[in-house]
């Protein structure tokens, strides 16, 4: 049993942890805000400076949350302590002794995805599961491909590939296929349809994205954790990007591998039993989900109304409101995902996430929600709003320079106080990276190819992050302004594979950013060289936008930015590569899915909730699904 599992019924000092974290973050942000106010007074207060101060206060508060989460994660990982129990982390041999006493469905909702790669991922996860299991699993685990694909040609290919997969896994693990003609409710509706048709057959279900890969040891461990913790409604793993070849993709993959586990440990420490759901690579108690996660639609038209695009945060909030614990389990490895291989596709995905996260602002006052779930909503929305706030701060500074009296402090002098504040701000921004690199250098340098290679790659990633940050800031600001003006996105499949961006495409999407950056740089130089130097990282990143987008989309021809799974391949990744290399055989006869055991999911309300709707957890049978 892992440390997280032993904390099923009680998390020691949970309230104290959250209080200490709140004091640290609010204290730090208050200090930064006061220092900025003193700086404004030294150079002379103006309405623009007051506006910049207000914006700075908001963004500084957001930075402190990430900083303290990373620092806590660093300390716990350095001490090899579990973030929930604070006990020493145990060895990862629990899967060998996991005795299955429940039924679990591995479900993969898909929508116009590349069938071969998608089903190769599912087959790899199933093969890894069969290898790691201590005995047959056919009576306890099944897989579902839940297709919302609207293209008939892609759907026909899906069916042929699933039929082939059914033949290869016959007698070992059953694979089912269901296709909806109309994708009502998008992904949330897809999950709801599965639960209403077959949810009563299964104690738990594991949600896999079309690009998800999960090792058998991780899957069995998460199932065992749910069996031993009847009061837990959801366990979220920490998915790590893999399989990237482009410069952009490898930069993001390297950063996520190096920093995400540490940040997740810190978050798990203070979130406790009110963690978040990221939409995939998680296991969910079916009974709890069906009772509490019937997804409503928001009143009014999109983009603020209609379907909730980022339904995962909301499902976690509804589970917690219903009395179920939601955990972020950082103990299990072999949880992987893909990501867009170029900056344009990455930004396109962010646009959908931005709209979904900003919809959550309407739920902040939802009845019965846990305070931490409200915080998740707020931080998720602010992660995109921050871009516009930073852009406004820069704009305020620029306008202040234009209207400043020649020779004034705004133009020529930099008070000593400013350097202190700049140092603190840079520390908040860069310290999580330094901590992540330090932790890897201490504990697992060989996993990244050795200390020298790790240090060089970390410097490259940091330089690249500085270069693209202004571009992402402008793109997020544009997306936010578009949403505020009433523009909504169209639901399209994600681009999950490497794709080189042509010069024409890069220029078409970023020419206005590059030209604006160049003109701005010239204007800054003519106004004051001092300001041009201070803002060099911003205008340089904007000026080079087209160049950066095109060049970073190319596949690297030399080994840079190596990550642990490339030096020591995980079991499930070996199966995935083998499936792709041999090709995915097809078959003609697709087996019918199991009979329906229909049970409707009640649609939830954010306006009304009574504590009487909370399930009596201690009275809930461990693996029972029937009310």
C-alpha positions as CSV (number, residue, x, y, z in Angstrom):
1,X,0.0,0.0,0.0
2,X,1.4,3.4,-1.0
3,X,1.6,6.3,1.4
4,X,-1.3,8.0,-0.4
5,X,-3.5,4.9,0.0
6,X,-2.8,4.7,3.7
7,X,-4.3,8.2,4.0
8,X,-7.7,7.2,2.8
9,X,-9.8,8.2,5.7
10,X,-7.8,11.0,7.2
11,X,-5.1,13.4,6.0
12,X,-3.0,14.6,8.9
13,X,-2.9,18.3,9.5
14,X,-4.9,19.0,6.4
15,X,-6.4,22.3,7.7
16,X,-3.0,23.4,9.1
17,X,-1.3,22.7,5.8
18,X,-3.8,24.8,3.9
19,X,-3.6,27.6,6.5
20,X,0.2,27.7,6.3
21,X,0.1,27.7,2.5
22,X,-2.4,30.6,2.5
23,X,-0.2,32.6,4.9
24,X,2.9,32.0,2.7
25,X,1.2,33.0,-0.5
26,X,-0.8,35.9,0.8
27,X,2.1,37.2,2.9
28,X,4.5,37.1,-0.1
29,X,2.0,38.8,-2.4
30,X,1.3,41.5,0.1
31,X,5.0,42.2,0.5
32,X,5.5,42.4,-3.2
33,X,2.5,44.7,-3.6
34,X,3.7,47.1,-0.9
35,X,7.2,47.2,-2.4
36,X,5.7,48.0,-5.8
37,X,3.6,50.8,-4.2
38,X,6.6,52.3,-2.6
39,X,8.4,52.2,-5.9
40,X,5.5,54.0,-7.6
41,X,5.7,56.7,-4.9
42,X,9.4,57.2,-5.4
43,X,9.0,57.8,-9.2
44,X,5.8,59.8,-8.8
45,X,2.3,58.5,-8.8
46,X,0.1,58.9,-11.8
47,X,-3.2,57.3,-12.7
48,X,-1.4,55.0,-15.1
49,X,1.0,53.9,-12.4
50,X,-1.8,53.2,-10.0
51,X,-3.4,51.0,-12.7
52,X,-0.1,49.2,-13.3
53,X,0.2,48.6,-9.5
54,X,-3.3,47.0,-9.4
55,X,-2.5,44.7,-12.3
56,X,0.9,43.9,-10.8
57,X,-0.7,42.9,-7.5
58,X,-3.0,40.5,-9.2
59,X,-0.3,38.8,-11.2
60,X,2.2,38.7,-8.3
61,X,-0.4,36.9,-6.2
62,X,-0.7,34.3,-9.0
63,X,3.1,33.8,-9.1
64,X,3.4,33.1,-5.4
65,X,1.0,30.2,-5.6
66,X,3.2,28.4,-8.2
67,X,6.4,29.4,-6.3
68,X,5.4,28.0,-2.9
69,X,3.9,24.8,-4.5
70,X,7.2,24.2,-6.2
71,X,9.2,24.9,-3.1
72,X,7.1,22.5,-1.0
73,X,7.3,19.9,-3.7
74,X,11.1,20.3,-3.8
75,X,11.5,19.8,-0.1
76,X,9.2,16.8,0.0
77,X,10.9,15.1,-3.0
78,X,14.3,15.8,-1.7
79,X,13.3,14.2,1.6
80,X,11.6,11.4,-0.3
81,X,8.3,12.0,1.6
82,X,4.8,11.4,0.4
83,X,2.9,14.7,0.0
84,X,-0.3,13.3,1.7
85,X,1.0,11.3,4.7
86,X,4.5,12.8,4.9
87,X,5.8,9.3,5.4
88,X,8.8,7.9,3.5
89,X,7.8,7.0,0.0
90,X,7.5,3.2,-0.4
91,X,8.9,1.1,-3.1
92,X,6.6,0.7,-6.1
93,X,5.9,-3.0,-5.9
94,X,2.2,-2.8,-4.9
95,X,0.9,-3.8,-8.3
96,X,2.3,-7.3,-7.9
97,X,0.1,-7.8,-4.8
98,X,-3.0,-6.0,-6.1
99,X,-5.8,-8.5,-5.9
100,X,-8.6,-7.5,-8.1
101,X,-12.0,-7.7,-6.4
102,X,-13.9,-5.2,-8.6
103,X,-14.7,-4.5,-12.2
104,X,-13.0,-1.6,-14.0
105,X,-13.5,-0.2,-17.5
106,X,-10.7,1.5,-19.4
107,X,-12.6,4.1,-21.5
108,X,-11.1,6.1,-24.4
109,X,-13.4,8.8,-25.7
110,X,-12.4,9.8,-29.3
111,X,-13.5,12.4,-31.8
112,X,-12.1,12.2,-35.4
113,X,-8.7,11.1,-34.1
114,X,-6.0,9.3,-36.2
115,X,-7.3,5.7,-35.7
116,X,-4.0,3.8,-36.0
117,X,-2.1,5.8,-33.4
118,X,-5.0,6.1,-31.1
119,X,-5.7,2.4,-31.0
120,X,-2.0,1.5,-30.8
121,X,-1.9,3.5,-27.6
122,X,-4.9,1.6,-26.2
123,X,-3.4,-1.8,-27.2
124,X,-0.1,-0.9,-25.6
125,X,-1.8,0.0,-22.3
126,X,-3.8,-3.3,-22.4
127,X,-0.6,-5.4,-23.2
128,X,1.3,-3.7,-20.4
129,X,-1.6,-4.4,-18.1
130,X,-1.7,-8.1,-19.0
131,X,2.0,-8.4,-18.4
132,X,1.9,-6.8,-15.0
133,X,-1.2,-8.5,-13.7
134,X,-0.8,-11.3,-11.2
135,X,-3.2,-13.7,-13.0
136,X,-6.1,-13.3,-15.5
137,X,-7.9,-9.9,-15.7
138,X,-10.6,-10.7,-18.2
139,X,-13.2,-11.0,-15.4
140,X,-12.3,-7.7,-13.9
141,X,-11.1,-5.3,-16.6
142,X,-12.6,-4.4,-19.9
143,X,-11.8,-1.6,-22.4
144,X,-14.2,0.7,-24.3
145,X,-13.6,2.8,-27.4
146,X,-16.2,5.5,-27.2
147,X,-16.3,7.2,-30.6
148,X,-18.0,10.5,-31.3
149,X,-16.3,10.5,-34.7
150,X,-18.5,12.3,-37.3
151,X,-16.4,11.4,-40.4
152,X,-17.8,8.1,-41.8
153,X,-14.5,7.1,-43.3
154,X,-12.6,7.6,-40.1
155,X,-15.4,5.7,-38.2
156,X,-15.2,2.8,-40.6
157,X,-11.4,2.6,-40.0
158,X,-11.9,2.7,-36.3
159,X,-14.3,-0.2,-36.4
160,X,-12.0,-2.3,-38.5
161,X,-9.1,-1.6,-36.2
162,X,-11.1,-2.3,-33.0
163,X,-12.3,-5.6,-34.6
164,X,-8.6,-6.6,-35.1
165,X,-7.8,-5.6,-31.6
166,X,-10.7,-7.7,-30.3
167,X,-9.3,-10.7,-32.1
168,X,-5.7,-10.2,-30.8
169,X,-6.9,-9.8,-27.2
170,X,-9.6,-12.5,-27.3
171,X,-9.7,-14.5,-24.1
172,X,-7.4,-12.0,-22.3
173,X,-9.2,-8.7,-22.2
174,X,-12.4,-7.7,-23.8
175,X,-12.5,-4.5,-26.0
176,X,-15.8,-2.9,-26.9
177,X,-16.7,-0.2,-29.5
178,X,-19.6,2.3,-29.3
179,X,-20.2,5.1,-31.8
180,X,-22.6,8.0,-31.3
181,X,-24.1,9.5,-34.5
182,X,-24.4,12.8,-32.8
183,X,-21.8,14.0,-30.3
184,X,-24.3,15.6,-27.9
185,X,-22.6,17.2,-24.9
186,X,-19.1,16.8,-26.4
187,X,-16.7,14.8,-24.3
188,X,-18.7,15.2,-21.1
189,X,-21.8,13.9,-22.9
190,X,-19.7,11.0,-24.2
191,X,-18.8,10.0,-20.6
192,X,-22.3,10.5,-19.5
193,X,-23.6,8.2,-22.3
194,X,-21.2,5.5,-21.2
195,X,-22.2,5.7,-17.6
196,X,-25.9,5.7,-18.3
197,X,-25.6,2.6,-20.6
198,X,-22.9,0.5,-18.8
199,X,-21.9,2.3,-15.7
200,X,-23.7,-0.2,-13.4
201,X,-21.5,-3.0,-14.7
202,X,-18.3,-1.4,-13.3
203,X,-17.0,-0.2,-9.9
204,X,-14.5,2.2,-11.5
205,X,-13.5,3.6,-14.9
206,X,-10.2,4.9,-16.1
207,X,-10.4,7.8,-18.5
208,X,-7.9,7.8,-21.3
209,X,-7.4,10.5,-23.9
210,X,-6.8,9.6,-27.5
211,X,-3.0,10.1,-26.9
212,X,-2.9,8.6,-23.4
213,X,-0.6,5.7,-22.5
214,X,-0.7,4.1,-19.0
215,X,1.5,1.3,-17.8
216,X,0.0,-1.8,-16.3
217,X,1.7,-1.3,-13.0
218,X,0.1,2.2,-12.7
219,X,-3.3,1.0,-13.7
220,X,-3.3,-1.9,-11.3
221,X,-2.0,0.3,-8.5
222,X,-4.7,2.8,-9.0
223,X,-7.4,0.1,-9.1
224,X,-6.0,-1.3,-5.9
225,X,-6.0,2.2,-4.3
226,X,-9.6,2.6,-5.1
227,X,-10.5,-0.8,-3.7
228,X,-8.8,0.1,-0.4
229,X,-10.3,3.6,-0.1
230,X,-14.1,3.4,-0.3
231,X,-14.4,7.2,0.4
232,X,-12.3,8.3,-2.6
233,X,-14.2,9.3,-5.7
234,X,-11.3,10.1,-8.1
235,X,-7.5,9.6,-8.2
236,X,-5.6,11.8,-10.7
237,X,-2.2,10.6,-11.9
238,X,0.5,13.0,-13.3
239,X,0.7,12.5,-17.1
240,X,4.0,13.4,-18.7
241,X,4.4,14.2,-22.4
242,X,6.3,11.8,-24.6
243,X,7.2,11.0,-28.2
244,X,8.1,14.6,-29.3
245,X,10.5,15.2,-32.2
246,X,10.1,18.9,-33.1
247,X,12.1,21.5,-31.2
248,X,9.0,23.0,-29.7
249,X,7.6,19.7,-28.7
250,X,10.9,18.5,-27.1
251,X,11.2,21.8,-25.2
252,X,7.7,21.4,-23.7
253,X,8.3,17.7,-23.1
254,X,11.6,18.3,-21.3
255,X,10.1,21.1,-19.1
256,X,7.1,19.0,-18.2
257,X,9.3,16.0,-17.3
258,X,11.6,18.0,-15.2
259,X,9.3,20.4,-13.4
260,X,5.7,18.9,-13.4
261,X,6.3,16.1,-10.8
262,X,7.8,18.5,-8.3
263,X,4.9,21.0,-8.8
264,X,2.4,18.2,-8.5
265,X,3.8,17.0,-5.2
266,X,3.6,20.5,-3.8
267,X,0.0,20.8,-5.0
268,X,-1.0,17.5,-3.6
269,X,0.5,18.5,-0.2
270,X,-1.9,21.5,0.3
271,X,-4.9,20.4,-1.9
272,X,-5.3,17.1,0.1
273,X,-8.7,15.6,-0.5
274,X,-9.9,18.4,-2.8
275,X,-7.5,18.0,-5.7
276,X,-8.4,18.6,-9.3
277,X,-9.2,16.4,-12.3
278,X,-7.3,17.0,-15.6
279,X,-9.7,15.1,-17.8
280,X,-7.7,11.9,-18.4
281,X,-5.2,9.4,-16.9
282,X,-7.4,9.2,-13.8
283,X,-9.5,6.6,-12.2
284,X,-13.1,7.4,-11.1
285,X,-15.6,5.6,-8.8
286,X,-18.5,5.0,-11.2
287,X,-21.2,5.2,-8.5
288,X,-20.0,8.5,-7.3
289,X,-19.6,10.0,-10.8
290,X,-23.1,8.9,-11.8
291,X,-24.7,10.3,-8.6
292,X,-23.0,13.7,-8.7
293,X,-21.5,14.5,-12.2
294,X,-24.5,14.9,-14.5
295,X,-23.1,17.9,-16.4
296,X,-25.5,20.9,-16.8
297,X,-25.2,23.5,-19.5
298,X,-24.7,27.1,-18.7
299,X,-27.5,29.5,-19.5
300,X,-27.0,31.8,-22.5
301,X,-25.1,31.4,-25.8
302,X,-21.4,30.6,-26.2
303,X,-18.7,31.5,-25.4
304,X,-19.9,32.2,-21.8
305,X,-22.9,29.8,-22.0
306,X,-23.7,26.5,-23.5
307,X,-21.6,23.3,-22.9
308,X,-18.9,23.5,-20.3
309,X,-15.7,23.0,-22.4
310,X,-13.4,22.3,-19.5
311,X,-15.8,19.9,-17.7
312,X,-13.0,18.1,-15.8
313,X,-12.5,20.8,-13.2
314,X,-16.3,20.9,-12.7
315,X,-16.6,17.1,-12.3
316,X,-13.9,17.2,-9.5
317,X,-15.8,20.0,-7.8
318,X,-19.1,18.1,-8.0
319,X,-17.5,14.9,-6.6
320,X,-16.1,16.9,-3.7
321,X,-19.4,18.6,-3.1
322,X,-21.0,15.2,-2.9
323,X,-18.6,14.2,-0.1
324,X,-16.2,12.2,-2.1
325,X,-12.4,12.7,-1.8
326,X,-10.4,13.7,-4.9
327,X,-6.7,12.9,-4.7
328,X,-3.7,13.9,-6.8
329,X,-1.5,10.8,-6.5
330,X,2.1,11.5,-7.4
331,X,3.3,8.0,-6.4
332,X,2.6,6.2,-9.7
333,X,4.7,6.6,-12.8
334,X,4.1,5.4,-16.4
335,X,1.3,7.9,-17.0
336,X,1.9,9.6,-20.4
337,X,0.2,11.8,-22.9
338,X,1.0,13.5,-26.3
339,X,0.9,17.2,-27.1
340,X,0.8,19.4,-30.2
341,X,4.2,19.5,-31.8
342,X,4.3,23.2,-32.9
343,X,3.4,26.5,-31.3
344,X,0.4,27.2,-33.5
345,X,-1.4,24.0,-32.8
346,X,-0.4,24.3,-29.1
347,X,-1.9,27.8,-29.0
348,X,-5.0,26.5,-30.8
349,X,-5.6,24.0,-28.0
350,X,-5.0,26.7,-25.5
351,X,-7.8,28.8,-27.0
352,X,-10.3,26.1,-26.3
353,X,-8.9,25.7,-22.7
354,X,-9.1,29.4,-22.3
355,X,-12.8,29.5,-23.1
356,X,-13.5,26.6,-20.8
357,X,-11.5,28.0,-17.9
358,X,-13.2,31.4,-18.2
359,X,-16.6,29.8,-18.2
360,X,-15.7,28.6,-14.7
361,X,-15.8,32.2,-13.4
362,X,-19.6,31.8,-13.6
363,X,-19.4,28.9,-11.2
364,X,-17.4,30.7,-8.4
365,X,-20.6,31.3,-6.5
366,X,-22.0,27.8,-7.1
367,X,-23.9,26.3,-4.2
368,X,-22.1,23.9,-1.9
369,X,-18.8,23.9,-3.6
370,X,-15.6,23.4,-1.6
371,X,-13.4,26.5,-1.2
372,X,-10.5,24.8,-2.9
373,X,-12.6,24.0,-5.9
374,X,-13.5,27.6,-6.2
375,X,-9.8,28.4,-6.0
376,X,-9.1,25.8,-8.8
377,X,-11.7,27.7,-10.9
378,X,-10.1,31.0,-10.2
379,X,-6.5,30.0,-10.7
380,X,-7.4,28.1,-13.9
381,X,-9.1,31.2,-15.4
382,X,-6.3,33.5,-14.1
383,X,-3.6,31.4,-15.8
384,X,-5.0,32.8,-19.1
385,X,-6.1,36.2,-17.8
386,X,-2.6,36.9,-16.5
387,X,-1.3,37.2,-20.1
388,X,-3.6,40.2,-20.8
389,X,-2.7,41.7,-17.4
390,X,1.0,41.5,-18.1
391,X,0.5,43.0,-21.5
392,X,-1.4,45.9,-20.0
393,X,1.4,46.4,-17.4
394,X,3.9,46.7,-20.3
395,X,1.5,49.0,-22.2
396,X,1.0,51.3,-19.1
397,X,4.8,51.5,-18.7
398,X,5.1,52.4,-22.4
399,X,2.5,55.1,-22.2
400,X,3.9,56.5,-19.0
401,X,7.3,56.9,-20.8
402,X,5.7,58.7,-23.7
403,X,4.0,61.3,-21.5
404,X,6.8,61.6,-19.0
405,X,8.7,64.9,-18.7
406,X,12.1,64.6,-20.3
407,X,14.7,64.0,-17.7
408,X,12.2,62.7,-15.1
409,X,12.6,59.6,-13.0
410,X,10.2,57.7,-15.2
411,X,12.6,58.0,-18.1
412,X,16.2,58.1,-16.7
413,X,16.4,56.9,-13.1
414,X,16.0,53.4,-11.8
415,X,15.5,53.5,-8.0
416,X,17.5,50.9,-6.1
417,X,14.2,49.7,-4.7
418,X,13.3,48.6,-8.2
419,X,16.2,46.2,-8.5
420,X,15.1,44.5,-5.3
421,X,11.6,44.1,-6.5
422,X,12.8,42.9,-9.9
423,X,15.0,40.3,-8.1
424,X,12.1,39.0,-6.1
425,X,9.8,38.8,-9.2
426,X,12.5,37.0,-11.2
427,X,13.0,34.6,-8.2
428,X,9.3,33.7,-8.2
429,X,9.5,33.1,-12.0
430,X,12.8,31.3,-12.2
431,X,13.1,29.5,-8.8
432,X,10.7,26.6,-9.8
433,X,13.0,25.9,-12.7
434,X,16.1,26.1,-10.6
435,X,14.6,23.8,-8.0
436,X,13.6,21.3,-10.6
437,X,17.0,21.2,-12.1
438,X,18.7,21.0,-8.7
439,X,16.5,18.1,-7.7
440,X,17.3,16.2,-10.9
441,X,21.0,16.9,-10.5
442,X,20.9,15.5,-7.0
443,X,18.6,12.5,-7.4
444,X,18.6,11.3,-11.0
445,X,21.1,13.0,-13.3
446,X,21.7,9.8,-15.3
447,X,18.0,9.7,-16.2
448,X,18.6,12.9,-18.2
449,X,21.8,11.7,-19.8
450,X,24.2,13.0,-17.1
451,X,24.8,16.2,-15.2
452,X,26.4,18.2,-18.1
453,X,23.7,17.3,-20.6
454,X,21.0,18.0,-18.0
455,X,22.4,21.5,-17.2
456,X,22.9,22.4,-20.9
457,X,19.4,21.2,-21.8
458,X,17.9,23.1,-18.9
459,X,19.6,26.3,-20.1
460,X,18.3,25.8,-23.6
461,X,14.8,25.2,-22.4
462,X,14.9,28.3,-20.2
463,X,16.1,30.5,-23.1
464,X,13.4,29.1,-25.3
465,X,10.8,29.7,-22.7
466,X,11.9,33.4,-22.4
467,X,11.7,33.7,-26.2
468,X,8.2,32.3,-26.6
469,X,6.7,33.9,-23.5
470,X,5.9,37.2,-25.1
471,X,4.3,35.5,-28.1
472,X,2.1,33.3,-25.9
473,X,1.2,36.4,-23.9
474,X,0.0,38.2,-27.0
475,X,-1.9,35.2,-28.4
476,X,-3.6,34.5,-25.1
477,X,-4.5,38.2,-24.8
478,X,-6.0,38.0,-28.4
479,X,-8.0,34.9,-27.5
480,X,-9.3,36.5,-24.3
481,X,-10.3,39.7,-26.1
482,X,-12.0,37.6,-28.8
483,X,-14.0,35.8,-26.1
484,X,-14.9,39.1,-24.4
485,X,-16.2,40.3,-27.7
486,X,-18.5,37.3,-28.0
487,X,-16.5,35.0,-30.3
488,X,-16.7,31.3,-29.6
489,X,-14.5,28.5,-30.8
490,X,-15.5,25.6,-33.0
491,X,-15.1,22.2,-31.5
492,X,-12.4,20.5,-33.5
493,X,-10.1,17.5,-33.0
494,X,-6.7,18.3,-31.4
495,X,-3.6,18.1,-33.6
496,X,-1.6,15.5,-31.5
497,X,1.2,14.7,-33.9
498,X,4.3,16.5,-35.1
499,X,3.6,18.8,-38.0
500,X,6.1,21.2,-39.5
501,X,4.7,24.7,-40.1
502,X,5.5,26.2,-43.5
503,X,6.9,29.7,-43.7
504,X,3.7,30.8,-45.4
505,X,1.5,29.5,-42.5
506,X,3.9,31.0,-39.9
507,X,3.8,34.4,-41.6
508,X,0.0,34.3,-42.0
509,X,-0.6,33.7,-38.3
510,X,2.2,35.8,-36.8
511,X,3.1,38.6,-39.2
512,X,1.2,41.2,-37.3
513,X,3.0,40.2,-34.1
514,X,6.4,40.3,-35.7
515,X,5.8,43.7,-37.4
516,X,4.4,45.1,-34.2
517,X,7.4,43.9,-32.2
518,X,9.8,45.5,-34.7
519,X,8.0,48.8,-34.7
520,X,7.8,48.8,-31.0
521,X,11.5,48.2,-30.6
522,X,12.3,51.1,-32.9
523,X,9.9,53.4,-30.9
524,X,11.4,52.3,-27.6
525,X,14.9,53.1,-28.8
526,X,13.9,56.5,-30.1
527,X,12.1,57.3,-26.8
528,X,14.7,56.0,-24.4
529,X,17.4,53.4,-24.7
530,X,16.9,52.5,-21.0
531,X,13.4,51.3,-21.6
532,X,14.4,49.5,-24.7
533,X,16.9,47.5,-22.7
534,X,14.5,46.8,-19.9
535,X,11.9,45.5,-22.3
536,X,14.3,43.6,-24.7
537,X,13.0,40.1,-23.8
538,X,9.5,41.2,-24.7
539,X,10.1,43.0,-28.0
540,X,12.7,40.5,-29.2
541,X,10.4,37.6,-28.7
542,X,7.6,39.4,-30.6
543,X,9.9,40.5,-33.4
544,X,11.1,36.9,-34.0
545,X,7.6,35.4,-33.8
546,X,7.5,34.1,-37.4
547,X,11.0,32.8,-37.2
548,X,10.5,31.0,-33.9
549,X,7.2,29.4,-34.9
550,X,8.6,28.0,-38.2
551,X,12.0,26.8,-37.0
552,X,10.7,25.3,-33.7
553,X,8.2,23.2,-35.6
554,X,11.0,21.3,-37.4
555,X,12.1,17.9,-36.2
556,X,15.5,17.9,-34.5
557,X,18.2,16.0,-36.3
558,X,20.5,15.8,-33.3
559,X,19.9,14.4,-29.8
560,X,18.8,17.4,-27.6
561,X,16.6,17.7,-24.6
562,X,16.6,14.0,-23.7
563,X,14.1,12.7,-21.1
564,X,14.2,9.6,-18.9
565,X,11.9,7.5,-21.0
566,X,14.3,7.9,-23.9
567,X,17.2,6.5,-21.9
568,X,15.3,3.7,-20.2
569,X,12.1,3.0,-22.1
570,X,9.0,2.2,-20.1
571,X,7.2,-1.1,-20.6
572,X,4.1,0.5,-22.1
573,X,6.2,2.7,-24.5
574,X,7.9,-0.4,-25.9
575,X,4.6,-2.0,-26.6
576,X,3.4,1.3,-28.3
577,X,6.4,1.4,-30.6
578,X,6.0,-2.3,-31.5
579,X,2.4,-1.8,-32.4
580,X,3.2,1.2,-34.6
581,X,6.1,-0.6,-36.2
582,X,4.3,-3.8,-37.1
583,X,1.1,-1.9,-38.2
584,X,-2.4,-2.3,-36.8
585,X,-4.1,-5.4,-38.4
586,X,-7.8,-5.1,-39.1
587,X,-10.7,-7.5,-39.1
588,X,-14.2,-7.4,-40.5
589,X,-16.4,-8.7,-37.7
590,X,-16.9,-6.2,-34.9
591,X,-18.3,-7.7,-31.7
592,X,-21.3,-6.1,-30.1
593,X,-20.8,-4.2,-26.8
594,X,-22.3,-5.7,-23.7
595,X,-26.1,-5.3,-23.0
596,X,-27.2,-2.0,-21.6
597,X,-28.0,-1.6,-17.9
598,X,-29.5,1.8,-18.3
599,X,-29.6,4.2,-15.4
600,X,-29.9,8.0,-15.9
601,X,-27.5,10.4,-14.3
602,X,-29.3,13.3,-12.6
603,X,-28.2,16.7,-14.0
604,X,-26.6,18.8,-11.3
605,X,-27.5,22.3,-10.3
606,X,-25.1,25.1,-9.2
607,X,-27.9,27.2,-7.8
608,X,-29.2,24.6,-5.3
609,X,-27.5,22.0,-3.2
610,X,-28.3,20.5,0.2
611,X,-25.9,18.7,2.5
612,X,-28.5,16.0,2.5
613,X,-27.5,15.2,-1.1
614,X,-24.0,14.2,0.2
615,X,-23.6,10.4,0.2
616,X,-23.2,8.6,3.5
617,X,-19.7,7.4,2.7
618,X,-19.2,5.0,5.5
619,X,-22.5,3.3,4.6
620,X,-21.5,2.9,0.9
621,X,-20.7,-0.7,-0.1
622,X,-17.1,-0.8,-1.3
623,X,-17.8,-2.1,-4.8
624,X,-21.6,-1.8,-5.0
625,X,-23.0,0.3,-7.9
626,X,-26.7,0.0,-7.1
627,X,-28.5,2.5,-5.0
